[in-house]
């Protein structure tokens, strides 16, 4: 049993996979999912072809069953089958999970794959849309555009499922203008642990709604979202600045200039930016939502001397989103399963890295044994609209974050090594602010992180645990790092 698997089992408190038959589970699930739906069991010959293979190959998880319902009623019936027999349940929205929490996180879960839940409609008066929770982000963009040239904030990887993404944050290039994906949610249809199907909003089942907007995997299965939408942006400028040669000191200087420029509190919300570090390379990319003339007035070229810069105007919204999807191929091959380890970290305007810390970071990257050539650090600029919402308005707690760090280490030849893990751990320790609470993004799952719930939900965790005790006291919806009921 490898290192990561050992930690997962220690965190998860979940039993090994049970034979799906002796307790009546198999017959119950087959009765629950009828018509065009289906259920896959480990004993099935085509089990691995049924979209149940793990995304992170380094964390092998065997669910007791994976169900593919076609309606919220079927989801409710599945939950009842599982809860009555003591199985825990996790939803998967047709996409993937870094820690394979979409497969339950540990052996023996009942996984509800929502890929067939694809309803969509648009109210052309309010411009509110209904989106099925199994819809991938690429399809969300296409359907909103076709229904009146509308848009909403979300991430750039088209293969990600909306159900998970919308409910843990959902950050993307337009988030500084319009908020995170979850800030667009105004109502949800959700299946609870008692197998009831309810509509939750700011006026109905308010506690459920609050918990869903930031921590849904531990509280219910959303089958449909009602979201506000925005007119899709028009002209935009895609820009890139890169430093492919040079010393660690030169790259550190460029990083300092980027952090200083992006942390200006008066900077327009129309500017999005990401700084990526790879082996001996630093790349600054982003989007400005406006004309080239407006972009030039920002004077960005003057901020990054020594870097090779380019900018291109894109007039078409779908073309712009497609270009983001191509860039997102960097992020683990755009949905291709692999052996990897990932972490996250964050900074607020009060905890930005000092020049000394930045120098230490680049010196360490220059000299460290990384265990692989396939690694990268992504520093995502946030702030803007997302910082205007109070911390306790939703269960998503990280409203003061200005920069997120996503760090990855991939092994193309086999399991992730301890050297790779140590490299990312050391990077995150080096850049963490002494004395500041560690804040991790709930979407960048890190199964090895101690005290995960505290890092994911911060000061909102206690309220989440109280709500959990009320609506899911038996902890039906759980993964190794989801909030436990207050009584536990």
Secondary structure, DSSP 8 states (H G I E B T S, - for coil): --HHHHHHHHHH-------TTTTSHHHHHHHHS-TT-EEE-TTSTTGGGSS-S-SBTTS----SEEEE-SSHHHHHHHHHHHHHTT--EEEE-SS--TTSGGGTSSTT-EEEE-TT---EEEETTTTEEEEETT-BHHHHHHHHHHTTSEE----S-TTSBHHHHHHH----TTHHHH--GGGGEEEEEEE-TTS-EEEESSSSSHHHHHHHHHHGGGT-EEEEEEEE-EE----EEEEEEEE-SS-HHHHHHHHHHHHHHHT-TTS-TTEEEEEEEETTEEEEEEEESS-HHHHHHTTHHHHSTTSEEEEEEE--HHHHHHHHHHHGGGTHHHH--BEEEEEEEEEETTS---HHHHHHHHHHHHH---S-S-EEEEEEE--GGGGGS-TTSSS---TTEEEEEEEEEEESSSS--HHHHHHHHHHHHHHS-TTS-----TTS--TT-TTHHHHHHGGGHHHHHHHHHHH-TT--B--TTS---TT-
